[in-house]
């Protein structure tokens, strides 16, 4: 993602290279966080109440909870993930990366609210923290989108040298509009010629 964001590309590559790689990177980040959490849980970093659910995991890692409720650790992980996604999105000027966390966190909140409220007294707090982080992250990504739009519309505004690149940067938009104009003119000519030829054929029929 970093390589594609910091190199000049032909405008269709935003859709076919940068965007897919960004989504993949965002999902890999979420999967890494979730898999690490499940790994710690399988080692025994879980509450006794969760042990009663029949999950097959070891118990030697029980000490890693430090006597703190498992839901609290989940809230802490969500907070850390929120910071990671927000920081990387701004550093790479790529709100699409942060959008992946909006999807992942929404799924976590929905799953917790629908299936796990009875697991622990802390479960509702997890929902509240999740909604709070989700709202803050959405505002954060909207701010980034707004700034990038402002930057593109203000040609005299030049960001710091170390903060260049991004999802929609290093693209010749003049060439993009020129290419789109050619495509639209070609399509328009095709439909006009097709309509005229059909009209002529209907005249002789």
N, C-alpha and C positions, 0 to 999 in steps of 0.2 A: 504494500500500500504506500509506503514511504517513497519508494522508487517512482511509482507511477504519478504520485502527487507532485513530485519535484522535477519532472521532465516535461518538455514541450511535446504536446500530442496533437494529432489531427482531431477535430471536434467530435467525430463519431466515436472516438475512443473513450470519451467520457461515459457513454452509455455501455459500450461493449468491453471496455478494459477497466477503467477506474472504478465505476460503480460496482461491477461484480466482485472485483478484488477487495473493495472496501467492505461490502456486505460479508464476504467470506472471512475477512480479518476480524470484523466485529463479532461474527458468530463463533470463531475460534476462541476469541477472548472470553465470551460468555460460557462456552463449553469448558474451557480450562478452569474457570472459577467454579462452575457447578461440579465438574469431575473431581476437583481438589476437595470440595466440600463433602462429596459422597465418599471419597477415599478416607478422609479424617473420620467420618461417621462409621465407616466399616472397621476402622481401627479401634473404635470404642468411644470416640468423642461424642457421646450421646447420653440423653437422660434415661433413667430407669423406665419412665413412662413410655419412651420410644422403644426400649428393649422389649416391652410387653407386646409390641405389635408383631413380633415374630421375625423381625429382620435378622438375617444371619450375619453377624459381625463379631469381631474380636472384642476383648475387654481390656487389653493391656494399655490402650490409649485413653482410658477413662480419666486419668490424671490431667489430661490436656484441657478438660473443661474448667479446671480450677474451682469446681463447685458452682459454676455459673450455669444458669439455664441454657439449654441448647438454642432456644428461640432468640436469646440475647446475642449469641454468636452469629445467628443468621442475620440479625439486624446490623451487626457490625460488618459482616461481609457485604451486605447490600450497600452500606455507606461507603466502604472502600471501593466497591465496583463503580459506584456513582462518581467518585472522584477520578478513578482511572479513565472512564469513558469521557467525562467532561474535559479532563486535562489533555488527553490524546486528541480529542476532536478539535479543540482550540489550537493545540500545537501543530497539528497537521492541516488545520483549516478545512476540516472535512466533517460536516454535520451528519452525513449519511452514516458514518461510523457510529456516532452517538445514537442515531435512530434505532440501531439494532438493540441497544440497551432498553429503549422505550418498549419495544416488543417483548423482550425477555422479562423485564421487570413487571410488565402488565400480566404476563402469564404466571409469574410467581405470586403476585397479589391475588389473582383470581383463584389459583389452586389452593392457596392458604385459606382464603375466605370460604371456599366451597367445601373443602375436605378436612381442614386441620384445626378449626377453631376449638375443638374439644380436646386437642392433644395437650395443651398447656395453657395456664392462665395468661401467658405472655403472647399467645397467638394473635389476639386482637391488637396488641401493641405492634406486632410485626406488620400487620395490615396498615396501621396508621403510619408507621415509619416508611413502609413501601410507597404509600400514596404521597407522603411528603417528599420523598426522594424523587419519585416519578414526576410530580408537579415541578419541582425545582429543575430537574433535568430537561423537561420539555421547554421551560422558559429559557434555560441556558442555550439549548440548541436553536430556538427561535431567535435569540439574540445573535448567535453566530451567523445564522442565515441572513438576518437583517444587516449585519456588518459587511458580509461578503457582497451583498447586493449593493450596498452603499459604495463599497470600494470599486466595484465594476462600473458604477454609474458616475463616479467622480474621478476623471482621468488624472487630475492633479494630485490626488491622494496616493502617496507611495508608502507602503508598509516598510518596516525595518528589514534590512538585508537578510537577517537570519530567519525572518518570518515570511517567507515567500512560498509559492506553490499552493497546493490545495486541490479540492475536487474539481473546481471550475476555473482554475488558473492555468497560465501558460498555454492558452488557446487563442488562435487568431479568429476572433469573432467576426471580423470583416469578411474573411474567407468563408466562414460558416454561412453568413447571410447571402453571400454571393452564390455559394453552392446550392443553398435552398431556393434562391431565385431561379437558378437554372432548372432545378427539378420541377418547380411549380410551372414555369413557362413551358417546359417539355410536356408535362401532364395536361396543361391547358390546351396546347396545340393538338395533342393526341385526341382529346375529347371533342374538340371543335371539328377536327378532320373526320373523326368517326361519325359524329352527328350529321355532318354535311354529306358524307358518303351514303349513309342510310337514307337521308332525305332524297338524294338523287335516285337511289334504287327504288324507293317507294313511288317516285314519279313515273318510272317506266313500268311498274308492275300493274 
